[in-house]
Amino acid sequence: MNIEKLRTDFVRDGFVLVPKFLTEKELSELERESNEAIKKNQMPVTGMGIKGLDRFHPWFYEQLRSGKHVKLIEALLEDDVEPVHAGFFDRTPGEKTGISPHVDAVGHGSSGATIWIALDKTDAGNGCMYYAPRSHLQDYENSLNLRFDTSPKNAFPVEINPGDAAIHNARTVHWSCANKSQRSRRSVIYLYWAASSKPYNIKKRAKNT
Ligand SMILES: O=C(O)CCC(=O)C(=O)O
């Protein structure tokens, strides 16, 4: 892994893809622990996913703090990190809606990052996530439902394989689409604030929202 190149791309675009981030063994372990966590959770997995896996499953508590991704995120943010939560997303086969454009830093840190690890192959057919390249450089409203032009010129499809990772800045606009296929599209995420980040007190909105 060329960390310098990843950092340059992350700073410029607001995201990076890391193919084959997990070994096959690590991927099986992640899948097994996700299944265990979902079984423990009393709520069904909805479109918004399950947040706070680390609060009821010790394996995720540990991973959130010392998983192998932590050092990479610190290198990309050039800061220590403050763990926020571990989550699970499942765009279930046939699901009719995805997730609206948003930034993860809603109402909190000005700087942070999310690592999104694919458990299944993800593509436009099964409701992949999209990033708006360089959107982290603009001031978008702190909202989970941004008015944002999601046309192809603004949209980078996160089409990756199981065990690959996508890492985005907490201020990068992203969204996902309905899963029109019969294939599942599961992922695990870990969200962090940069330790020195301050709460974001946004006063203005981007011109194009
Ligand atoms: O996996 C998805 O569909 C959406 C993920 C997301 O919004 C996030 O990680 O913040």
The ligand as a Tripos MOL2 file, in Angstrom:
@<TRIPOS>MOLECULE
LIG
   10     9     1     0     0
SMALL
NO_CHARGES

@<TRIPOS>ATOM
      1 O1        -23.8060    1.9440    2.4240 O.co2     1 LIG1
      2 C1        -24.6160    2.8030    2.1210 C.2       1 LIG1
      3 O2        -25.5690    2.5790    1.3690 O.co2     1 LIG1
      4 C2        -24.5070    4.1920    2.6570 C.3       1 LIG1
      5 C3        -23.3090    4.3640    3.5300 C.3       1 LIG1
      6 C4        -23.2470    5.7010    4.1620 C.2       1 LIG1
      7 O3        -24.0410    6.5590    3.9400 O.2       1 LIG1
      8 C5        -22.1570    5.9810    5.0790 C.2       1 LIG1
      9 O4        -21.2650    5.1440    5.2660 O.co2     1 LIG1
     10 O5        -22.1700    7.0820    5.6560 O.co2     1 LIG1
@<TRIPOS>BOND
     1     1     2 2
     2     2     3 1
     3     2     4 1
     4     4     5 1
     5     5     6 1
     6     6     7 2
     7     6     8 1
     8     8     9 2
     9     8    10 1
@<TRIPOS>SUBSTRUCTURE
     1 LIG1         1 GROUP 0 **** ****
